Amino acid sequence: VDPFVCDILRCSLNRKKSI
């Protein structure tokens, strides 16, 4: 798994959780 993809997914999850 690419770290970049993981970063994007994590960012998305974090954003959704934050909001």
C-alpha positions as CSV (number, residue, x, y, z in Angstrom):
1,V,0.0,0.0,0.0
2,D,1.3,3.4,-0.9
3,P,1.9,5.8,2.0
4,F,0.4,8.6,-0.1
5,V,-2.9,6.8,-0.5
6,C,-3.0,5.9,3.2
7,D,-2.3,9.6,4.0
8,I,-5.2,10.7,1.8
9,L,-7.5,8.1,3.3
10,R,-6.5,9.0,6.8
11,C,-6.9,12.7,6.1
12,S,-10.4,12.0,4.7
13,L,-11.4,10.0,7.8
14,N,-10.0,12.6,10.1
15,R,-11.8,15.3,8.3
16,K,-15.1,13.4,8.4
17,K,-14.6,12.6,12.1
18,S,-13.7,16.2,12.8
19,I,-16.8,17.6,11.1
